[in-house]
Amino acid sequence: MTKQMNFEEKIELIEAATKLALFWEVRPADLLTWAAIENKEKVAEWNKINDEVMSFYKAPFEKRAEMLGIKLQKNKEAREK
């Protein structure tokens, strides 16, 4: 297993794989299939990271902030209402 990654690093990893696939003009899944053939033990780790990042992109804004460790505060006018 690789070093522990924080959530931002996981997002960057998925984005980097996507950019690499775009460069080679292949689908990300095709690129990752080749990598999985070479290193089968990483497949489960990759799938877990991918699931976490995809849940981030599907989550509402407030949940995304929470997943990144950001605390949102309402502005003063909204608190008074």
Residue, then its C-alpha position, 0 to 999 in steps of 0.5 A: m500500500t502507498k502512503q496515506m493520502n489525504f482527500e485532496e491528494k486522492i482527487e489529484l490522483i484521479e485527475a492526473a490519471t484522467k489527464l494522462a489518458l487524455f494525452w494518450e487519447v485513450r479512455p481512462a479505463d483503458l489506461l488503468t486496465w494496462a496498469a492493473i495488468e502490470n500491478k494487480e495488487k493495486v486494483a483494490e486500492w485504486n477502486k477504493i480511492n476512485d469510489e471515495v472521489m466519485s462520492f465527493y463529486k456527487a455530494p452537495f456543496e456542503k458535504r464536499a466542504e466537510m469532506l475536505g475538512i473545511k468548515l462553512q460559516k453563514n454570513k451575518e445577514a443569513r444568521e440574523k434571519 
